[in-house]
Amino acid sequence: MSGTPIRIPMVNLRPMLAATEPAWRANLDHLFHRMHFILGEQVEAFEQELAAALGARYVVGVGSGTAAIDLALRVACGKTPGEVIVPALTSPFTAQAVLAAGHRPRFADVDPDTLLLDAVSAERWCGRRTVGILPVHLYGQPAAVASLPRGIPLVQDACQAHGAPLHYAAPAALSFYPTKNLPCLGDGGAIVTNSRTAAERLHQLRDGGRKNDQISRVRAINSRLDEMQACYLRAFLTKLAEWNAERARLAKRYDELLDGCGSIRLLQRRPGSVCHLYVVRVRRREGVRQRLAAKGIATGVHYPVPLHLQPAFREFGPARGELPEAERACREILSLPLWPGLADNQVEEVASELRAAV
């Protein structure tokens, strides 16, 4: 890339921190007054507040989005090892969570217009060993869950879809990584569910298989949402709807500015998208990124290699060429700056420089 200083970053948390400072400072003061740092009042309050905000019955806070997917799979898909259908275009942590849960990922192709899990491809790769399907609400786009094969347990990877209009009959995993729509200042995650039975089991699985004592009753892990991170999450949650609306407005502005440029392919945005990332498709992407970096504009690639071609997952197949849409997309996708507080004139500059670069 270029040595030019970055003037327009991919993400900037400073406006979000400034807008919520009184709330998170008050939460931190309360935490240090009580001195209860693991599974205390802040996490419990956040779980209740997030459930109410999402229209769900239960939220169980855990240590990361990866752990959230892992534990949700353990609850939804049973103990017998099997295969879980995963879109080939997503974060590698999605597939790592499948392995951590004791299953094997089976990769399927994506829809070329939305880059979400393709229902026809998912059905093609389902078989007698299939124990679950893991649709990913990629880039904040709600996947078409209703079109997926019926009768197979679902777990939703909603790690990029905080506040999207989802249904929680199937558990949904969230990540609070610092770049997310609802971030913390480190790692954090949660599972959202409408099932009381699932919530009770998840509480046990995140805490070493215990029930508020020192006896492990089932095989489990240690993955608990941190009290200090909950202080920030509670403050940020009050702004989530406002920030999501701002993301949608900025994404629409990008659409207007980039529409009609034949060298730039826009993604088809599904209803209810919370616009976690603004992603376009371009040819000769690395050259485009270099030209934008030379202008002080940061970009990202989410994600450069489809999962079935990454070394950690090659043994699970399929072979190169069998998931052509995901492979083609990974050569072309480009993420542009998008965050609450990004100025309209910055969006206009990014769009103008992108059009020039292609």
FIZA-113190 format. One record per residue (C-alpha): residue number from 1; residue in one letter; chain; x, y, z. Coordinates in nm, 2 decimals, decimal comma, always signed. Example, Ala and Ser with C-alpha at 12.3 -4.5 7.8 and 13.67 -1.06 7.14 Angstrom:
! residues 2
{num->1 residuo->A cadena->A x->+1,23 y->-0,45 z->+0,78}
{num->2 residuo->S cadena->A x->+1,37 y->-0,11 z->+0,71}
! end
This chain:
! residues 358
{num->1 residuo->M cadena->A x->+0,00 y->+0,00 z->+0,00}
{num->2 residuo->S cadena->A x->+0,10 y->+0,37 z->+0,00}
{num->3 residuo->G cadena->A x->+0,30 y->+0,56 z->+0,26}
{num->4 residuo->T cadena->A x->+0,04 y->+0,84 z->+0,25}
{num->5 residuo->P cadena->A x->-0,13 y->+0,90 z->+0,59}
{num->6 residuo->I cadena->A x->-0,48 y->+0,77 z->+0,61}
{num->7 residuo->R cadena->A x->-0,73 y->+1,06 z->+0,63}
{num->8 residuo->I cadena->A x->-1,05 y->+0,85 z->+0,60}
{num->9 residuo->P cadena->A x->-1,02 y->+0,53 z->+0,80}
{num->10 residuo->M cadena->A x->-1,24 y->+0,23 z->+0,76}
{num->11 residuo->V cadena->A x->-1,38 y->+0,27 z->+1,11}
{num->12 residuo->N cadena->A x->-1,35 y->+0,55 z->+1,38}
{num->13 residuo->L cadena->A x->-1,48 y->+0,48 z->+1,73}
{num->14 residuo->R cadena->A x->-1,40 y->+0,82 z->+1,87}
{num->15 residuo->P cadena->A x->-1,74 y->+0,98 z->+1,78}
{num->16 residuo->M cadena->A x->-1,93 y->+0,68 z->+1,94}
{num->17 residuo->L cadena->A x->-1,72 y->+0,70 z->+2,26}
{num->18 residuo->A cadena->A x->-1,77 y->+1,08 z->+2,28}
{num->19 residuo->A cadena->A x->-2,15 y->+1,05 z->+2,23}
{num->20 residuo->T cadena->A x->-2,19 y->+0,80 z->+2,51}
{num->21 residuo->E cadena->A x->-1,92 y->+0,90 z->+2,76}
{num->22 residuo->P cadena->A x->-2,14 y->+1,00 z->+3,05}
{num->23 residuo->A cadena->A x->-2,32 y->+0,66 z->+3,04}
{num->24 residuo->W cadena->A x->-2,02 y->+0,43 z->+3,01}
{num->25 residuo->R cadena->A x->-1,83 y->+0,63 z->+3,28}
{num->26 residuo->A cadena->A x->-2,13 y->+0,59 z->+3,52}
{num->27 residuo->N cadena->A x->-2,14 y->+0,22 z->+3,45}
{num->28 residuo->L cadena->A x->-1,77 y->+0,19 z->+3,52}
{num->29 residuo->D cadena->A x->-1,80 y->+0,38 z->+3,84}
{num->30 residuo->H cadena->A x->-2,08 y->+0,15 z->+3,95}
{num->31 residuo->L cadena->A x->-1,87 y->-0,16 z->+3,86}
{num->32 residuo->F cadena->A x->-1,56 y->-0,04 z->+4,06}
{num->33 residuo->H cadena->A x->-1,78 y->+0,05 z->+4,35}
{num->34 residuo->R cadena->A x->-1,93 y->-0,30 z->+4,36}
{num->35 residuo->M cadena->A x->-1,60 y->-0,48 z->+4,26}
{num->36 residuo->H cadena->A x->-1,79 y->-0,77 z->+4,10}
{num->37 residuo->F cadena->A x->-1,59 y->-0,83 z->+3,78}
{num->38 residuo->I cadena->A x->-1,72 y->-1,17 z->+3,66}
{num->39 residuo->L cadena->A x->-2,09 y->-1,24 z->+3,57}
{num->40 residuo->G cadena->A x->-2,21 y->-0,95 z->+3,78}
{num->41 residuo->E cadena->A x->-2,47 y->-0,68 z->+3,75}
{num->42 residuo->Q cadena->A x->-2,34 y->-0,51 z->+3,43}
{num->43 residuo->V cadena->A x->-2,36 y->-0,83 z->+3,23}
{num->44 residuo->E cadena->A x->-2,70 y->-0,93 z->+3,36}
{num->45 residuo->A cadena->A x->-2,84 y->-0,58 z->+3,29}
{num->46 residuo->F cadena->A x->-2,69 y->-0,58 z->+2,94}
{num->47 residuo->E cadena->A x->-2,84 y->-0,92 z->+2,86}
{num->48 residuo->Q cadena->A x->-3,19 y->-0,80 z->+2,96}
{num->49 residuo->E cadena->A x->-3,16 y->-0,47 z->+2,78}
{num->50 residuo->L cadena->A x->-3,03 y->-0,63 z->+2,46}
{num->51 residuo->A cadena->A x->-3,31 y->-0,89 z->+2,46}
{num->52 residuo->A cadena->A x->-3,57 y->-0,61 z->+2,50}
{num->53 residuo->A cadena->A x->-3,40 y->-0,41 z->+2,22}
{num->54 residuo->L cadena->A x->-3,40 y->-0,70 z->+1,98}
{num->55 residuo->G cadena->A x->-3,75 y->-0,83 z->+2,07}
{num->56 residuo->A cadena->A x->-3,61 y->-1,16 z->+2,20}
{num->57 residuo->R cadena->A x->-3,67 y->-1,35 z->+2,52}
{num->58 residuo->Y cadena->A x->-3,32 y->-1,43 z->+2,62}
{num->59 residuo->V cadena->A x->-2,96 y->-1,32 z->+2,57}
{num->60 residuo->V cadena->A x->-2,66 y->-1,50 z->+2,70}
{num->61 residuo->G cadena->A x->-2,33 y->-1,31 z->+2,70}
{num->62 residuo->V cadena->A x->-2,01 y->-1,49 z->+2,61}
{num->63 residuo->G cadena->A x->-1,64 y->-1,41 z->+2,55}
{num->64 residuo->S cadena->A x->-1,65 y->-1,37 z->+2,17}
{num->65 residuo->G cadena->A x->-1,86 y->-1,41 z->+1,86}
{num->66 residuo->T cadena->A x->-1,68 y->-1,74 z->+1,78}
{num->67 residuo->A cadena->A x->-1,77 y->-1,88 z->+2,12}
{num->68 residuo->A cadena->A x->-2,13 y->-1,77 z->+2,06}
{num->69 residuo->I cadena->A x->-2,15 y->-1,97 z->+1,73}
{num->70 residuo->D cadena->A x->-1,98 y->-2,27 z->+1,90}
{num->71 residuo->L cadena->A x->-2,21 y->-2,28 z->+2,20}
{num->72 residuo->A cadena->A x->-2,52 y->-2,22 z->+1,98}
{num->73 residuo->L cadena->A x->-2,43 y->-2,52 z->+1,76}
{num->74 residuo->R cadena->A x->-2,38 y->-2,74 z->+2,07}
{num->75 residuo->V cadena->A x->-2,73 y->-2,66 z->+2,18}
{num->76 residuo->A cadena->A x->-2,91 y->-2,67 z->+1,85}
{num->77 residuo->C cadena->A x->-2,73 y->-2,95 z->+1,66}
{num->78 residuo->G cadena->A x->-2,68 y->-3,22 z->+1,93}
{num->79 residuo->K cadena->A x->-2,38 y->-3,41 z->+2,04}
{num->80 residuo->T cadena->A x->-2,34 y->-3,65 z->+1,75}
{num->81 residuo->P cadena->A x->-2,07 y->-3,52 z->+1,52}
{num->82 residuo->G cadena->A x->-2,19 y->-3,43 z->+1,17}
{num->83 residuo->E cadena->A x->-2,17 y->-3,17 z->+0,90}
{num->84 residuo->V cadena->A x->-2,28 y->-2,81 z->+0,92}
{num->85 residuo->I cadena->A x->-2,36 y->-2,62 z->+0,60}
{num->86 residuo->V cadena->A x->-2,16 y->-2,29 z->+0,59}
{num->87 residuo->P cadena->A x->-2,14 y->-2,03 z->+0,31}
{num->88 residuo->A cadena->A x->-1,79 y->-2,02 z->+0,16}
{num->89 residuo->L cadena->A x->-1,78 y->-1,64 z->+0,18}
{num->90 residuo->T cadena->A x->-1,76 y->-1,54 z->+0,54}
{num->91 residuo->S cadena->A x->-1,51 y->-1,49 z->+0,82}
{num->92 residuo->P cadena->A x->-1,29 y->-1,80 z->+0,89}
{num->93 residuo->F cadena->A x->-1,40 y->-1,78 z->+1,25}
{num->94 residuo->T cadena->A x->-1,74 y->-1,91 z->+1,14}
{num->95 residuo->A cadena->A x->-1,59 y->-2,24 z->+1,03}
{num->96 residuo->Q cadena->A x->-1,35 y->-2,25 z->+1,33}
{num->97 residuo->A cadena->A x->-1,66 y->-2,24 z->+1,55}
{num->98 residuo->V cadena->A x->-1,81 y->-2,54 z->+1,37}
{num->99 residuo->L cadena->A x->-1,49 y->-2,73 z->+1,44}
{num->100 residuo->A cadena->A x->-1,49 y->-2,62 z->+1,80}
{num->101 residuo->A cadena->A x->-1,84 y->-2,75 z->+1,84}
{num->102 residuo->G cadena->A x->-1,73 y->-3,10 z->+1,73}
{num->103 residuo->H cadena->A x->-1,87 y->-3,08 z->+1,37}
{num->104 residuo->R cadena->A x->-1,73 y->-3,05 z->+1,02}
{num->105 residuo->P cadena->A x->-1,80 y->-2,76 z->+0,79}
{num->106 residuo->R cadena->A x->-1,95 y->-2,83 z->+0,45}
{num->107 residuo->F cadena->A x->-1,92 y->-2,53 z->+0,23}
{num->108 residuo->A cadena->A x->-2,19 y->-2,40 z->+0,00}
{num->109 residuo->D cadena->A x->-2,19 y->-2,12 z->-0,26}
{num->110 residuo->V cadena->A x->-2,34 y->-1,77 z->-0,23}
{num->111 residuo->D cadena->A x->-2,59 y->-1,57 z->-0,43}
{num->112 residuo->P cadena->A x->-2,39 y->-1,34 z->-0,67}
{num->113 residuo->D cadena->A x->-2,62 y->-1,04 z->-0,61}
{num->114 residuo->T cadena->A x->-2,63 y->-1,04 z->-0,23}
{num->115 residuo->L cadena->A x->-2,33 y->-1,27 z->-0,15}
{num->116 residuo->L cadena->A x->-2,55 y->-1,45 z->+0,11}
{num->117 residuo->L cadena->A x->-2,58 y->-1,83 z->+0,14}
{num->118 residuo->D cadena->A x->-2,75 y->-1,96 z->-0,18}
{num->119 residuo->A cadena->A x->-3,04 y->-2,19 z->-0,09}
{num->120 residuo->V cadena->A x->-3,00 y->-2,41 z->-0,40}
{num->121 residuo->S cadena->A x->-2,63 y->-2,47 z->-0,32}
{num->122 residuo->A cadena->A x->-2,71 y->-2,53 z->+0,04}
{num->123 residuo->E cadena->A x->-2,96 y->-2,80 z->-0,05}
{num->124 residuo->R cadena->A x->-2,71 y->-2,95 z->-0,29}
{num->125 residuo->W cadena->A x->-2,45 y->-3,01 z->-0,02}
{num->126 residuo->C cadena->A x->-2,70 y->-3,13 z->+0,24}
{num->127 residuo->G cadena->A x->-2,68 y->-3,51 z->+0,31}
{num->128 residuo->R cadena->A x->-2,73 y->-3,78 z->+0,56}
{num->129 residuo->R cadena->A x->-2,45 y->-3,64 z->+0,78}
{num->130 residuo->T cadena->A x->-2,59 y->-3,29 z->+0,78}
{num->131 residuo->V cadena->A x->-2,68 y->-3,19 z->+1,14}
{num->132 residuo->G cadena->A x->-2,72 y->-2,81 z->+1,09}
{num->133 residuo->I cadena->A x->-2,72 y->-2,51 z->+0,86}
{num->134 residuo->L cadena->A x->-2,54 y->-2,19 z->+0,95}
{num->135 residuo->P cadena->A x->-2,66 y->-1,90 z->+0,74}
{num->136 residuo->V cadena->A x->-2,45 y->-1,58 z->+0,78}
{num->137 residuo->H cadena->A x->-2,61 y->-1,24 z->+0,79}
{num->138 residuo->L cadena->A x->-2,31 y->-1,11 z->+0,60}
{num->139 residuo->Y cadena->A x->-2,24 y->-0,73 z->+0,60}
{num->140 residuo->G cadena->A x->-2,55 y->-0,68 z->+0,81}
{num->141 residuo->Q cadena->A x->-2,78 y->-0,83 z->+0,54}
{num->142 residuo->P cadena->A x->-3,05 y->-1,06 z->+0,67}
{num->143 residuo->A cadena->A x->-3,01 y->-1,39 z->+0,49}
{num->144 residuo->A cadena->A x->-3,32 y->-1,55 z->+0,34}
{num->145 residuo->V cadena->A x->-3,35 y->-1,81 z->+0,62}
{num->146 residuo->A cadena->A x->-3,71 y->-1,92 z->+0,51}
{num->147 residuo->S cadena->A x->-3,58 y->-2,04 z->+0,18}
{num->148 residuo->L cadena->A x->-3,33 y->-2,28 z->+0,33}
{num->149 residuo->P cadena->A x->-3,40 y->-2,66 z->+0,34}
{num->150 residuo->R cadena->A x->-3,65 y->-2,75 z->+0,61}
{num->151 residuo->G cadena->A x->-3,62 y->-3,00 z->+0,89}
{num->152 residuo->I cadena->A x->-3,25 y->-2,92 z->+0,96}
{num->153 residuo->P cadena->A x->-3,15 y->-2,73 z->+1,27}
{num->154 residuo->L cadena->A x->-3,05 y->-2,37 z->+1,21}
{num->155 residuo->V cadena->A x->-2,80 y->-2,15 z->+1,39}
{num->156 residuo->Q cadena->A x->-2,77 y->-1,79 z->+1,27}
{num->157 residuo->D cadena->A x->-2,43 y->-1,62 z->+1,24}
{num->158 residuo->A cadena->A x->-2,56 y->-1,26 z->+1,31}
{num->159 residuo->C cadena->A x->-2,21 y->-1,14 z->+1,42}
{num->160 residuo->Q cadena->A x->-2,25 y->-0,85 z->+1,17}
{num->161 residuo->A cadena->A x->-2,62 y->-0,79 z->+1,20}
{num->162 residuo->H cadena->A x->-2,69 y->-0,62 z->+1,53}
{num->163 residuo->G cadena->A x->-3,04 y->-0,48 z->+1,52}
{num->164 residuo->A cadena->A x->-3,15 y->-0,65 z->+1,19}
{num->165 residuo->P cadena->A x->-3,51 y->-0,78 z->+1,19}
{num->166 residuo->L cadena->A x->-3,43 y->-1,14 z->+1,27}
{num->167 residuo->H cadena->A x->-3,64 y->-1,42 z->+1,42}
{num->168 residuo->Y cadena->A x->-3,49 y->-1,60 z->+1,72}
{num->169 residuo->A cadena->A x->-3,67 y->-1,94 z->+1,71}
{num->170 residuo->A cadena->A x->-3,33 y->-2,04 z->+1,57}
{num->171 residuo->P cadena->A x->-3,05 y->-1,91 z->+1,80}
{num->172 residuo->A cadena->A x->-2,84 y->-1,62 z->+1,67}
{num->173 residuo->A cadena->A x->-2,48 y->-1,55 z->+1,75}
{num->174 residuo->L cadena->A x->-2,35 y->-1,19 z->+1,79}
{num->175 residuo->S cadena->A x->-2,00 y->-1,05 z->+1,81}
{num->176 residuo->F cadena->A x->-1,91 y->-0,73 z->+1,98}
{num->177 residuo->Y cadena->A x->-1,57 y->-0,69 z->+1,82}
{num->178 residuo->P cadena->A x->-1,47 y->-0,32 z->+1,82}
{num->179 residuo->T cadena->A x->-1,57 y->-0,27 z->+1,45}
{num->180 residuo->K cadena->A x->-1,92 y->-0,40 z->+1,48}
{num->181 residuo->N cadena->A x->-2,24 y->-0,20 z->+1,48}
{num->182 residuo->L cadena->A x->-2,27 y->-0,27 z->+1,85}
{num->183 residuo->P cadena->A x->-1,91 y->-0,28 z->+1,97}
{num->184 residuo->C cadena->A x->-1,72 y->-0,33 z->+2,29}
{num->185 residuo->L cadena->A x->-1,35 y->-0,23 z->+2,33}
{num->186 residuo->G cadena->A x->-1,22 y->-0,59 z->+2,32}
{num->187 residuo->D cadena->A x->-1,37 y->-0,93 z->+2,25}
{num->188 residuo->G cadena->A x->-1,72 y->-1,01 z->+2,34}
{num->189 residuo->G cadena->A x->-2,03 y->-1,20 z->+2,21}
{num->190 residuo->A cadena->A x->-2,37 y->-1,32 z->+2,29}
{num->191 residuo->I cadena->A x->-2,64 y->-1,58 z->+2,18}
{num->192 residuo->V cadena->A x->-2,99 y->-1,46 z->+2,13}
{num->193 residuo->T cadena->A x->-3,28 y->-1,71 z->+2,17}
{num->194 residuo->N cadena->A x->-3,64 y->-1,74 z->+2,24}
{num->195 residuo->S cadena->A x->-3,60 y->-2,08 z->+2,41}
{num->196 residuo->R cadena->A x->-3,58 y->-2,09 z->+2,78}
{num->197 residuo->T cadena->A x->-3,43 y->-2,44 z->+2,77}
{num->198 residuo->A cadena->A x->-3,16 y->-2,33 z->+2,53}
{num->199 residuo->A cadena->A x->-3,08 y->-2,02 z->+2,74}
{num->200 residuo->E cadena->A x->-3,04 y->-2,23 z->+3,06}
{num->201 residuo->R cadena->A x->-2,81 y->-2,47 z->+2,89}
{num->202 residuo->L cadena->A x->-2,61 y->-2,19 z->+2,74}
{num->203 residuo->H cadena->A x->-2,56 y->-2,03 z->+3,08}
{num->204 residuo->Q cadena->A x->-2,42 y->-2,36 z->+3,19}
{num->205 residuo->L cadena->A x->-2,20 y->-2,42 z->+2,89}
{num->206 residuo->R cadena->A x->-2,03 y->-2,08 z->+2,91}
{num->207 residuo->D cadena->A x->-1,93 y->-2,13 z->+3,27}
{num->208 residuo->G cadena->A x->-1,75 y->-2,46 z->+3,28}
{num->209 residuo->G cadena->A x->-2,07 y->-2,67 z->+3,30}
{num->210 residuo->R cadena->A x->-2,15 y->-2,53 z->+3,64}
{num->211 residuo->K cadena->A x->-2,46 y->-2,40 z->+3,81}
{num->212 residuo->N cadena->A x->-2,34 y->-2,13 z->+4,04}
{num->213 residuo->D cadena->A x->-2,11 y->-2,37 z->+4,22}
{num->214 residuo->Q cadena->A x->-1,79 y->-2,56 z->+4,18}
{num->215 residuo->I cadena->A x->-1,93 y->-2,88 z->+4,01}
{num->216 residuo->S cadena->A x->-1,90 y->-2,93 z->+3,64}
{num->217 residuo->R cadena->A x->-2,21 y->-3,13 z->+3,52}
{num->218 residuo->V cadena->A x->-2,14 y->-3,13 z->+3,15}
{num->219 residuo->R cadena->A x->-1,84 y->-3,08 z->+2,92}
{num->220 residuo->A cadena->A x->-1,82 y->-2,71 z->+2,86}
{num->221 residuo->I cadena->A x->-1,59 y->-2,41 z->+2,81}
{num->222 residuo->N cadena->A x->-1,50 y->-2,09 z->+3,00}
{num->223 residuo->S cadena->A x->-1,63 y->-1,81 z->+2,79}
{num->224 residuo->R cadena->A x->-1,80 y->-1,53 z->+2,98}
{num->225 residuo->L cadena->A x->-1,88 y->-1,17 z->+2,87}
{num->226 residuo->D cadena->A x->-1,66 y->-0,94 z->+3,07}
{num->227 residuo->E cadena->A x->-1,82 y->-0,70 z->+3,31}
{num->228 residuo->M cadena->A x->-1,61 y->-0,41 z->+3,20}
{num->229 residuo->Q cadena->A x->-1,71 y->-0,46 z->+2,83}
{num->230 residuo->A cadena->A x->-2,07 y->-0,47 z->+2,94}
{num->231 residuo->C cadena->A x->-2,03 y->-0,12 z->+3,08}
{num->232 residuo->Y cadena->A x->-1,95 y->+0,01 z->+2,73}
{num->233 residuo->L cadena->A x->-2,21 y->-0,22 z->+2,56}
{num->234 residuo->R cadena->A x->-2,49 y->-0,09 z->+2,78}
{num->235 residuo->A cadena->A x->-2,40 y->+0,27 z->+2,69}
{num->236 residuo->F cadena->A x->-2,36 y->+0,19 z->+2,31}
{num->237 residuo->L cadena->A x->-2,69 y->+0,00 z->+2,30}
{num->238 residuo->T cadena->A x->-2,89 y->+0,31 z->+2,36}
{num->239 residuo->K cadena->A x->-2,76 y->+0,45 z->+2,04}
{num->240 residuo->L cadena->A x->-2,78 y->+0,13 z->+1,82}
{num->241 residuo->A cadena->A x->-3,10 y->+0,22 z->+1,64}
{num->242 residuo->E cadena->A x->-2,97 y->+0,57 z->+1,57}
{num->243 residuo->W cadena->A x->-2,63 y->+0,45 z->+1,45}
{num->244 residuo->N cadena->A x->-2,79 y->+0,19 z->+1,23}
{num->245 residuo->A cadena->A x->-3,01 y->+0,45 z->+1,07}
{num->246 residuo->E cadena->A x->-2,70 y->+0,67 z->+1,00}
{num->247 residuo->R cadena->A x->-2,52 y->+0,37 z->+0,84}
{num->248 residuo->A cadena->A x->-2,82 y->+0,31 z->+0,62}
{num->249 residuo->R cadena->A x->-2,83 y->+0,68 z->+0,52}
{num->250 residuo->L cadena->A x->-2,46 y->+0,68 z->+0,43}
{num->251 residuo->A cadena->A x->-2,49 y->+0,36 z->+0,24}
{num->252 residuo->K cadena->A x->-2,78 y->+0,50 z->+0,03}
{num->253 residuo->R cadena->A x->-2,56 y->+0,80 z->-0,04}
{num->254 residuo->Y cadena->A x->-2,28 y->+0,57 z->-0,17}
{num->255 residuo->D cadena->A x->-2,54 y->+0,40 z->-0,39}
{num->256 residuo->E cadena->A x->-2,64 y->+0,73 z->-0,54}
{num->257 residuo->L cadena->A x->-2,29 y->+0,84 z->-0,61}
{num->258 residuo->L cadena->A x->-2,17 y->+0,50 z->-0,75}
{num->259 residuo->D cadena->A x->-2,48 y->+0,40 z->-0,95}
{num->260 residuo->G cadena->A x->-2,42 y->+0,39 z->-1,32}
{num->261 residuo->C cadena->A x->-2,05 y->+0,34 z->-1,31}
{num->262 residuo->G cadena->A x->-2,01 y->+0,03 z->-1,52}
{num->263 residuo->S cadena->A x->-1,68 y->-0,07 z->-1,36}
{num->264 residuo->I cadena->A x->-1,83 y->-0,09 z->-1,01}
{num->265 residuo->R cadena->A x->-2,09 y->-0,35 z->-0,92}
{num->266 residuo->L cadena->A x->-2,31 y->-0,27 z->-0,63}
{num->267 residuo->L cadena->A x->-2,45 y->-0,54 z->-0,41}
{num->268 residuo->Q cadena->A x->-2,82 y->-0,59 z->-0,38}
{num->269 residuo->R cadena->A x->-2,92 y->-0,49 z->-0,03}
{num->270 residuo->R cadena->A x->-3,20 y->-0,69 z->+0,13}
{num->271 residuo->P cadena->A x->-3,48 y->-0,53 z->+0,34}
{num->272 residuo->G cadena->A x->-3,37 y->-0,47 z->+0,70}
{num->273 residuo->S cadena->A x->-3,00 y->-0,45 z->+0,63}
{num->274 residuo->V cadena->A x->-2,81 y->-0,27 z->+0,91}
{num->275 residuo->C cadena->A x->-2,52 y->-0,19 z->+0,67}
{num->276 residuo->H cadena->A x->-2,24 y->-0,32 z->+0,88}
{num->277 residuo->L cadena->A x->-2,01 y->-0,29 z->+0,58}
{num->278 residuo->Y cadena->A x->-2,05 y->-0,11 z->+0,25}
{num->279 residuo->V cadena->A x->-1,91 y->-0,36 z->-0,01}
{num->280 residuo->V cadena->A x->-1,87 y->-0,32 z->-0,39}
{num->281 residuo->R cadena->A x->-1,72 y->-0,54 z->-0,65}
{num->282 residuo->V cadena->A x->-1,44 y->-0,42 z->-0,88}
{num->283 residuo->R cadena->A x->-1,19 y->-0,57 z->-1,12}
{num->284 residuo->R cadena->A x->-0,82 y->-0,55 z->-1,05}
{num->285 residuo->R cadena->A x->-0,90 y->-0,48 z->-0,69}
{num->286 residuo->E cadena->A x->-0,55 y->-0,45 z->-0,55}
{num->287 residuo->G cadena->A x->-0,46 y->-0,18 z->-0,79}
{num->288 residuo->V cadena->A x->-0,77 y->+0,01 z->-0,70}
{num->289 residuo->R cadena->A x->-0,69 y->-0,02 z->-0,33}
{num->290 residuo->Q cadena->A x->-0,34 y->+0,11 z->-0,39}
{num->291 residuo->R cadena->A x->-0,47 y->+0,42 z->-0,58}
{num->292 residuo->L cadena->A x->-0,72 y->+0,49 z->-0,30}
{num->293 residuo->A cadena->A x->-0,45 y->+0,45 z->-0,03}
{num->294 residuo->A cadena->A x->-0,24 y->+0,70 z->-0,22}
{num->295 residuo->K cadena->A x->-0,53 y->+0,94 z->-0,16}
{num->296 residuo->G cadena->A x->-0,54 y->+0,87 z->+0,21}
{num->297 residuo->I cadena->A x->-0,85 y->+0,65 z->+0,19}
{num->298 residuo->A cadena->A x->-0,85 y->+0,32 z->+0,38}
{num->299 residuo->T cadena->A x->-1,03 y->+0,01 z->+0,23}
{num->300 residuo->G cadena->A x->-1,08 y->-0,35 z->+0,34}
{num->301 residuo->V cadena->A x->-1,15 y->-0,69 z->+0,19}
{num->302 residuo->H cadena->A x->-1,41 y->-0,91 z->+0,37}
{num->303 residuo->Y cadena->A x->-1,29 y->-1,17 z->+0,27}
{num->304 residuo->P cadena->A x->-1,00 y->-1,24 z->+0,03}
{num->305 residuo->V cadena->A x->-1,01 y->-1,62 z->+0,02}
{num->306 residuo->P cadena->A x->-1,32 y->-1,84 z->+0,02}
{num->307 residuo->L cadena->A x->-1,32 y->-2,08 z->+0,32}
{num->308 residuo->H cadena->A x->-1,30 y->-2,40 z->+0,11}
{num->309 residuo->L cadena->A x->-0,97 y->-2,28 z->-0,03}
{num->310 residuo->Q cadena->A x->-0,81 y->-2,18 z->+0,30}
{num->311 residuo->P cadena->A x->-0,55 y->-2,42 z->+0,44}
{num->312 residuo->A cadena->A x->-0,73 y->-2,49 z->+0,76}
{num->313 residuo->F cadena->A x->-1,04 y->-2,61 z->+0,58}
{num->314 residuo->R cadena->A x->-0,93 y->-2,77 z->+0,25}
{num->315 residuo->E cadena->A x->-0,98 y->-3,12 z->+0,38}
{num->316 residuo->F cadena->A x->-1,35 y->-3,06 z->+0,40}
{num->317 residuo->G cadena->A x->-1,39 y->-2,96 z->+0,03}
{num->318 residuo->P cadena->A x->-1,53 y->-2,90 z->-0,22}
{num->319 residuo->A cadena->A x->-1,25 y->-2,85 z->-0,48}
{num->320 residuo->R cadena->A x->-1,16 y->-2,53 z->-0,65}
{num->321 residuo->G cadena->A x->-1,41 y->-2,44 z->-0,91}
{num->322 residuo->E cadena->A x->-1,71 y->-2,60 z->-0,74}
{num->323 residuo->L cadena->A x->-1,82 y->-2,28 z->-0,57}
{num->324 residuo->P cadena->A x->-1,77 y->-2,04 z->-0,85}
{num->325 residuo->E cadena->A x->-1,97 y->-1,74 z->-0,72}
{num->326 residuo->A cadena->A x->-1,78 y->-1,73 z->-0,39}
{num->327 residuo->E cadena->A x->-1,45 y->-1,77 z->-0,56}
{num->328 residuo->R cadena->A x->-1,52 y->-1,49 z->-0,81}
{num->329 residuo->A cadena->A x->-1,66 y->-1,26 z->-0,54}
{num->330 residuo->C cadena->A x->-1,35 y->-1,30 z->-0,32}
{num->331 residuo->R cadena->A x->-1,14 y->-1,17 z->-0,61}
{num->332 residuo->E cadena->A x->-1,36 y->-0,86 z->-0,65}
{num->333 residuo->I cadena->A x->-1,51 y->-0,74 z->-0,32}
{num->334 residuo->L cadena->A x->-1,39 y->-0,42 z->-0,17}
{num->335 residuo->S cadena->A x->-1,51 y->-0,26 z->+0,16}
{num->336 residuo->L cadena->A x->-1,54 y->+0,12 z->+0,18}
{num->337 residuo->P cadena->A x->-1,53 y->+0,34 z->+0,49}
{num->338 residuo->L cadena->A x->-1,86 y->+0,33 z->+0,68}
{num->339 residuo->W cadena->A x->-1,92 y->+0,44 z->+1,04}
{num->340 residuo->P cadena->A x->-2,15 y->+0,66 z->+1,24}
{num->341 residuo->G cadena->A x->-2,00 y->+1,01 z->+1,22}
{num->342 residuo->L cadena->A x->-1,85 y->+0,97 z->+0,87}
{num->343 residuo->A cadena->A x->-1,92 y->+1,30 z->+0,71}
{num->344 residuo->D cadena->A x->-2,12 y->+1,33 z->+0,38}
{num->345 residuo->N cadena->A x->-1,83 y->+1,51 z->+0,21}
{num->346 residuo->Q cadena->A x->-1,60 y->+1,22 z->+0,31}
{num->347 residuo->V cadena->A x->-1,85 y->+0,97 z->+0,14}
{num->348 residuo->E cadena->A x->-1,85 y->+1,20 z->-0,17}
{num->349 residuo->E cadena->A x->-1,47 y->+1,20 z->-0,17}
{num->350 residuo->V cadena->A x->-1,44 y->+0,82 z->-0,14}
{num->351 residuo->A cadena->A x->-1,69 y->+0,77 z->-0,42}
{num->352 residuo->S cadena->A x->-1,53 y->+1,02 z->-0,64}
{num->353 residuo->E cadena->A x->-1,18 y->+0,87 z->-0,59}
{num->354 residuo->L cadena->A x->-1,32 y->+0,52 z->-0,64}
{num->355 residuo->R cadena->A x->-1,48 y->+0,61 z->-0,97}
{num->356 residuo->A cadena->A x->-1,15 y->+0,76 z->-1,08}
{num->357 residuo->A cadena->A x->-0,95 y->+0,46 z->-0,96}
{num->358 residuo->V cadena->A x->-1,15 y->+0,21 z->-1,16}
! end
